[in-house]
Amino acid sequence: MSVTLSSTRAAAALRTSARVSAQSLVVLVMAGVTLWVLGRMWSVVWPLIVALLLTTLTWPLAAYLRRRGWAPTLAASVVTVLFLLVAAGIVALIAVPVASQSGELVTGVTEGLQRLREWAAGPPLNIGDEQIAGAFDQATDRLQNSVGSAVSTVATGVGTVFNGLVTAVLALFLMFFFLKDGPRFLPWLARQLPGRLATDVPVVARRSWETLGSFVRSQAFVGLLDAVFIGLGLWIVGVPLVLPLAVLTFVSAFVPIVGALFAGLVAVLIALVSNGLTDALIVLAIIVVVQQLEGNVFQPMIQSRGLGLHAAVILLAVTLGGSLAGVVGSLLAVPAAAMIAVFWNYLRDQLGEPPQEPEADPVQPAPVPS
């Protein structure tokens, strides 16, 4: 049986689609303008984000000291100093053993290059000394021709390091002020906002803060798992500098993708120059397995429980953030997705209709006895 389309319903559906499309376009334009403004203010926004992440990591200790009767300024000062000492201790734990064994590492690198040259000279490559020397001369010529670009690259690197130091110092000061005056922020914010915003914005901010704390704690736990499993693998294989490499793995876990690649590259290089090619391949296999388990199993499961997001949403958020903004986008993708989920859940609760209670059956009159 053929169905005749109703022109009235079709026109109503088109009007609804046009209205929804126009509203969606306005929302997308506003989101684009917001992102553009944040990009122009990135020199201030980025230290603020770093300070918030550090504050969520150090706030439990500051809150404990405040509950014990410490003044807010004293508690914030002590926690900030302890954080600096812990950060310096981590750097020393990595740098001192590496520096003490730097001679052995240099010798191992030299021997490794020599073995690599001997292997290249034999079958199946059969690369002679003349070919190696010619390749070296060609690389030297290319390096000399690209001195200008190398200088600009070095200058860019120096500028990046300087900006990183400025960001770290500014984030440290902001962390101190957040630890000292954080509990007074929401009441102050409520007094500045009119009408219903005085209630809605502080509630969303409080929930976002709790979500951000869950993200930092889950990321630290994932980094601890990586450090333990990779450290055990390095210890079993017999690679030197196990403790510094485990600490480096834990610290680099807070920087998605690049951090894992950097820590794994360092571990494989040390295994190559100290134990040889076979152990380096074993270490590479261990790191690949642990990183795959961490990226596809541990991190999505742990963060999905702590943030209330599905594991697939976390994977897609990290992929989208990395494609849009590189390493910074990968770092901020999960907390940003969690903040959006907090806002959406609160908005849905406020816009939803309250559940209607079922109507009671009318009371039937008792039958009159005849």
DOLO-847706 format. One record per atom (N, C-alpha, C): x, z, y. Coordinates in steps of 0.02 Angstrom, whole numbers, plus 50000, padded with zeros to 5 digits. Example, Ala and Ser with C-alpha at 12.3 -4.5 7.8 and 13.67 -1.06 7.14 Angstrom:
% DOLO-847706
506605039049716;506155039049775;506605039049835;506425035449888;506845035749947;506455039450002;
This chain:
% DOLO-847706
500425000049941;500005000050000;500445000050062;500324995350108;500734994850168;500545000350217;501055002550256;500955007850305;501015004850374;500535005950417;500535003450485;500845008650531;501355006550569;501685011050615;501245012450675;501265018650697;500875020550756;501305019550818;501075015450864;501445014250926;501515020550967;501005024750966;501035031051006;501575035750979;501595036550913;502105040950884;502805037950892;502865031450886;503525028350894;503775029250965;503325028251015;503535029251085;503725036551098;503345041251069;503505048351077;504185050051045;504325047150987;504975048350954;505545045550996;505445039551026;505965036651067;506085040851130;505545043351160;505625047651220;506005054051202;505835056951145;506185063051124;506915061651111;507065056051077;507765054251063;508155053051127;507835049651176;508165048351240;508305054851277;507815059451277;507915065851311;508475069951279;508475070251212;508995074051177;509675070751188;509705064151188;510345060751199;510615062151269;510165061951320;510375063351389;510625070551395;510275075251365;510485082151368;511155083151332;511235079951274;511865080451238;512435077451279;512305071951313;512815068851354;513035073451411;512545076851442;512715081651495;513145087351468;512965089851409;513355095251378;514075092951364;514145086851337;514805084151322;515215083151385;514905080851438;515265080051502;515495086751528;515065091751525;515265098451548;515825101251505;515795100051439;516335102451396;516985098851413;516945092251426;517555088651446;517835091051511;517405092451560;517635095051624;517965101951615;517665106151573;517955112751560;518645112251528;518715107851479;519365106851447;519875104051497;519655099651541;520115096951591;520345102451639;519885106651660;520075112251705;520555116951670;520425118451606;520875122851568;521565119651561;521585113051552;522225109651548;522615110051613;522275109451670;522615110051734;522855117151747;522525122151717;522715129051726;523095131751665;523395127251626;523685129351562;524275134251571;524635133651626;525195138251638;524965145451644;524335146451661;524055153251664;523645154851602;523295149851576;522865150951518;523265152551456;523825149151445;524225150151384;524525157151381;524835159851434;525055166951431;524485171751420;523895170251448;523315174551437;523105174651364;523115168751332;522925168451261;523435172251218;524085171151232;524605174751195;524535182251204;524395184451266;524315191551279;523715194451240;523175190651237;522585193051199;522755193651125;523115188751097;523315189151027;523765195151014;524245196351058;524685202151050;524305208651059;523825208751104;523435214851115;523015216551054;522715211651022;522335213050961;522785215750906;523425213950907;523885216350856;524115223550870;524175225350933;524435231950952;523895236850973;523275234650982;522755239051007;522595244850960;522585244050893;522425249850851;522885255850864;523535254750873;523995260350888;523845263350956;523715259151006;523555261751072;522905265651071;522405263251035;521775266851031;521865273550995;522295273750944;522425280050909;522755285150956;523235282950996;523565287551043;523085289951096;522645285651119;522155287651169;521655292751141;521465291851077;521025296851046;521365303551037;522025303451032;522405309751026;522525313151093;522255310351147;522305313551211;522845310751257;523175305351237;523685302451280;523355298851339;523695298951395;523455295251453;523495287751439;523035283651467;523055276451453;523705273151471;524005275051529;524635272051549;525195273851501;525225280151480;525745282351434;525665278951366;525055278551341;524945275351276;525135267951279;524935264451332;525105257451338;525855256451344;526195260851381;526915260251389;527275261251322;527075266351285;527405267751221;527285262051172;526685259451169;526535254051122;526925247751142;526975246351207;527345240451229;528085241051212;528375246951222;529085247951205;529185247351130;528735250251091;528795249751018;528745242450995;528305238651028;528245231551010;528895227951025;529205229351082;529845226151098;530375228051048;530385234451028;530885236650979;530785233250912;530155232550891;530015229250827;530215221850830;530045218550887;530245211550895;530995210750894;531345215250930;532085214950929;532355216350860;532045221050824;532275222450756;532185216550709;531625212850717;531525206950675;532055201650690;532205200650754;532725195850772;533395197950744;533565204450749;534195206850723;534215206250647;533645207650614;533625207150542;533745200050517;533575195150558;533705188250540;534395186050561;534605187850622;535225185150651;535845188450623;535845195050613;536465198550593;536705196250524;536285196150471;536535193750407;536765186550409;536405182350448;536605175350453;537285174750487;537385178650540;538035178450575;538595181150531;538465186350492;538985189150449;539195184350394;538735179950373;538895175150320;538965168050347;539065167450413;539115160750443;539715156950416;540275160550404;540865157050377;540725154050309;540395157950265;540235155350199;539745149450204;539275149950251;538795144550258;539135138150282;539595138850330;539955132850355;540365129750299;540705134050260;541085131450203;540635127950153;540045131050140;539585127950093;539325121250118;539185120850183;538955114450211;539485109150204;540115110950217;540665106150211;540735103750139;540715108550093;540775106650022;540175102450000;539585104250026;538995100350008;539035093150033;539285092250093;539375085450119;539885081550078;540425085150057;540935081850017;540645079649949;540245084249918;539945082449854;539455076649862;539085076649918;538625071249931;538995064649940;539575064849972;539985058849981;540245056349914;540475060949872;540725058949806;540165056049764;539565059049769;539005056349730;538805049449754;538825048349821;538645041749847;539165036549828;539795038649818;540315033849800;540255031449728;539925035349685;539855033449615;539215029449603;539105027549539;538495023849522;537885028549531;537315025749549;537165018549557;537275015849628;537445020249676;537505017849745;538155014049757;538725017049732;539385013949739;539555012449812;539435017349855;539585016649926;540315018749936;540735014049959;541435015449968;541575018950034;542215021050043;542405024450104;542355019850165;542485013350155;542445008750211;541725008150237;541255007950191;540555007650212;540345014050248;540575019750223;540415026050255;540715026350325;541355024150330;541675024050396;541325019350444;541115013350418;540745008650460;540085011550484;539725015050439;539095018150459;539205023650511;539765027350502;539925032550551;540085029550619;540475024050619;540635020850683;540005018150717;539565015250677;538945012650705;538515018250734;538475023850699;538095029550726;538415032150790;539095032150793;539435034450854;539275029850912;539275023250900;539115018450953;538395019550978;537935020550932;537245021750953;537185028150993;537565033250973;537545039551009;537815038751080;538365034851087;538645033751153;538175029751197;537815024951167;537355020851206;536725024651228;536595030151194;535985034051210;536155040651242;536725040851279;536915047051312;536395049051365;536155044151402;535655045651454;535035048851425;534765045851371;534165048751341;534315055551310;534915056451284;535095063051256;535115068251310;535395066351369;535415071151425;534715073051447;534275068151452;533585069651472;533235073951420;533395072551356;533095076751303;533335083951308;533985084851320;534255091551327;533935095051387;533865091351443;533555094351502;532835096351488;532475092151451;531785093851432;531775100051387;532255100351341;532285106251297;532435112551336;532895112151385;533045118051426;532425120151466;532075115251494;531455116951529;530935120151484;530885117751422;530415120651375;530595127851359;531245129051348;531465135951333;531325140551392;531465138051453;531335142151513;530595143751520;530165138651509;529445139851512;529215144651458;529525144151400;529355148951347;529545156051365;530125157051397;530325163751419;529845166451472;529665162151520;529195164351572;528515166251540;528285162151492;527655163651458;527695170251421;528255171451387;528335177651349;528325183751395;528695183351450;528715189051497;528025190351527;527685185051549;527025185851579;526535188551527;526565186051466;526115188451413;526245195851398;526875197951401;527045204951388;526745209451442;526795207451505;526505211451559;525735211651552;525435205951537;524715205751528;524495210151469;524885210151415;524725214451359;524725221851379;525215223751420;525245230651444;524615232451483;524405228051528;523805229451568;523175229351526;523145224951476;522575224951431;522535231451391;523105233851368;523115240051330;522915245951375;523105245751438;522975251351483;522255251251509;522015245451529;521365244951563;520845241251523;520985239551459;520515235551421;519825238451415;519735244951398;519065247651390;518645247651454;518975247151512;518595247051575;518385240051595;518595234951557;518455228051578;517715226351570;517415227951511;516725225951500;516235229451547;516305236051561;515865238951612;515945235751681;516575234151699;516685230751763;516355223851763;516425220251708;516135213651703;515375213951708;515065218951677;514345219651679;514105220951750;514495224651790;514295225951859;514355219751903;514775214951884;514875208951925;514365203551912;514005203851856;513555198451836;512835200151853;512455195151871;511755196451890;511285195951830;510725199451834;510185198651787;510375199651715;510125195051673;510225195751601;510945194451581;511325190751622;512025189551606;512415196051601;512215201151638;512555207651635;512505210751566;512015208651526;511955211151458;512245206351407;512095199751417;512295194851367;513055193851364;513375192951422;514095191351423;514515196951393;514405203451411;514805208651379;514715209051304;514095207851279;513985207951207;514385202451172;514355196351200;514735190751171;515485192151175;515715194951231;516425196451239;516645201651188;516235206751175;516415211851126;516455208951056;515975204751039;515985201750972;516575196850966;516725193351019;517305188751017;517955192651008;518005198351041;518605202551033;518675204950961;518135207050931;518175209250861;518365203450815;518095197550829;518265191650789;519005189750797;519265190250858;519965188650869;520415193550832;520225199950832;520615204850794;520615203350720;520045201150693;520015199250622;520475193350607;520505188550654;520935182750644;521675184850641;521885189050688;522595191050690;522775195050627;522335199650606;522475203550546;522505199250483;522045194450478;522045190050419;522665185550419;522875183150478;523465178950482;524085182950463;524115189350484;524685193550466;524695194750390;524115195650360;524085196650288;524295190450250;524085184650274;524295178350242;525055177450248;525335178950307;526055178650315;526425183350270;526145189350259;526445194150213;526445191550142;525895188350121;525885185350054;526415179950047;526475175550097;526995170450095;527685173450089;527825178550130;528485181650130;528645184850063;528145188150034;528265191549969;528395186549914;527965181549908;528045176749852;528665172449860;528785169949920;529385165849930;530005170149924;529995176349950;530565180749942;530725182249869;530205183449829;530325184549757;530625178449724;530365172549743;530645166449715;531375165449733;531555166749796;532255166049816;532695171249781;532435177249772;532825182549738;532945180749665;532435177949631;532505176049561;533015170349554;532995165549599;533465159949596;534175162249613;534235167449654;534895169849673;535145167049739;534685165449784;534875162749849;535075168649895;535615168049933;535795173349979;535315173750039;535385179250076;534975180350137;534225180450121;534045183750066;533345183950045;532915187550097;533155193450120;532755197350167;532665193750234;533185190950265;533065187150327;532605181250317;532655177750261;532225172050249;531495174250239;531385180050206;530705182550198;530405184550265;530815187850308;530575189750374;530415183550416;530855178550412;530735172250448;530095168950424;529955169150359;529335166250332;528725169950359;528765176650363;528205180550389;528075178950462;528595178650503;528515177350574;528255170250585;528525165450549;528325158450559;527625157050535;527325161550496;526645160450472;526145160450529;526325163450587;525865163550644;525855156850681;526305152350664;526315145650694;526135140650638;525525138250635;525325133950579;525745127550575;525825125050515;526135118650500;526885118850516;527055118850581;527765118550600;528145124750577;527835130650582;528175136750562;528355136650488;527875134450446;528015134050374;528555128850359;528535123150393;529045118050382;529735120550402;529775123950459;530415126450482;530705131650434;530295136650415;530535141850369;530735138850301;530335134050276;530505130850212;531145126750216;531245123250272;531855119250280;532475123750282;532425129350317;532995134050320;533155136650250;532645138650213;532755141350145;533065136150099;532815129950101;533095124750058;533815123150078;533965122950142;534645121550165;535135126850142;534945133150148;535385138650126;535475138350050;534955136850014;535025136149941;535475130349923;535435124949961;535855119049947;536595120549958;536765123750014;537465124750030;537765130649992;537345135049964;537625140849930;537575140249854;537035137249828;536935137049756;536955130049726;536895124949767;536925118249740;536255114749742;536265108449719;535675104149725;535105106449679;535275108749618;534755110749571;534345116549597;534695121849620;534335127649647;533955125849711;534225121249751;533865119149811;533205115749793;533215111649741;532585108449719;532095113649691;532355118749656;531915124049631;531605127849689;532005129449739;531745132949798;531225128649834;531355122149839;530875117649870;530215117649832;530255117549766;529635117749726;529265124349736;529625129949739;529305136449750;528945136549818;529285134049869;528985134149937;528375129649940;528415123749909;527845119149910;527245122249875;527365125449817;526805128549780;526495134149820;526915138649848;526655144249887;526285141849949;526565136949983;526235134350044;525575130950028;525545127449972;524915124349952;524385129649934;524595134849898;524135140349883;523905143849947;524375144849993;524205148250055;523725144050098;523875137550104;523475133350148;522795131650119;522745131050053;522125128750022;521725134149987;522025140049975;521685145349939;521675151849979;522275154649991;522305161350021;522025161450092;522285157050135;522085157250206;521345155850215;521065150450186;520345149350195;519915155150168;520105157950109;519705163350081;519735169650124;520345171650145;520415177750183;520105177050252;520235171450286;519965170550352;519215169350351;518955166250298;518235165250295;517865171850288;518165176650253;517855183150247;517895187050313;518485186850345;518575190650406;518225187750466;518155181050468;517865177750527;517155175450517;516905175850456;516225173550444;516165165950444;516705162450431;516705155150428;516835152850357;516535147250340;516665144350274;517375141650271;517665141750211;518355139250204;518425131950225;517915127950210;517945120850230;517945120150306;517575124550341;517565124250414;518255125850442;518595130650412;519265132450435;519755126750425;519725123450366;520165117750354;520035112150403;519405110550415;519245105250463;519445107150534;519375113650552;519565115750619;520315115050630;520715116950581;521435116350588;521635109050592;521325104750552;521485097650554;521295094650622;520705096250648;520495093650712;520925096250769;521085102750768;521505105550820;522195102550821;522485101350762;523145098250760;523135091150785;522615087350770;522575080450793;522455080050868;522115085050898;521965084850969;522525087751012;522835093150989;523325096651032;523955098850996;524105095750939;524735097250905;524775104350878;525365107450886;525485114050858;525035119250891;524965118850958;524545123550994;523825122950971;523595116750960;522915115750935;522815118650866;523315117950822;523255120950755;523245128550759;523635131350806;523655138650813;522995141450838;522675137850885;522075140450917;521425137750886;521485133350836;520875130250809;520425135250774;520715139550732;520295144350695;519975149550741;520355152850785;520005157550830;519505154150876;519645147950898;519165144350940;518525142950901;518585140850838;517995139650797;517605146150786;517965151650777;517635158050768;517265160250831;517565159050890;517225160650953;516595156550962;516635150150945;516045145850950;515495148350903;515695150550843;515205153150796;514875159550822;515275163850854;514995170050884;514485168250938;514675163650983;514215161651037;513575158551009;513655154250959;513075150850931;512615155750895;512885160450858;512465165350823;512085169750873;512425171750926;512075175850977;511535171751012;511685165551028;511195161251061;510595160051015;510735158950952;510185157850904;509745164050897;510065169950897;509665176150893;509225177050955;509495175151013;509115176151074;508555171051082;508665164951058;508165159751065;507665159551008;507825162850954;507375162750897;506745166950909;506225165050877;505595168750882;505615174650835;505375180350857;505365186250813;504915184950753;505095187550696;504675186450636;503995189550645;503495185750627;502815188150633;502625192150571;502325197750584;502115202050529;501475199150497;501455199250431;500845196550399;500225200550418;499685196850429;499065200150448;498785203950388;498525209950402;498215213950348;497535211250331;497385211650267;496725209350245;496175213850274;495665210750298;495115214950326;494825219550272;494665225550294;494395230450248;493685228650231;493555227750167;492885226050145;492455232350142;491845231950167;491415237850164;491235239750092;491175245950082;491005248250014;490295246149996;490215244049933;489535241949913;489035247749917;488455246049940;487915251049945;487585251749878;487565257749851;487235258449785;486485257149790;486255253549742;485545251849741;485135257549710;
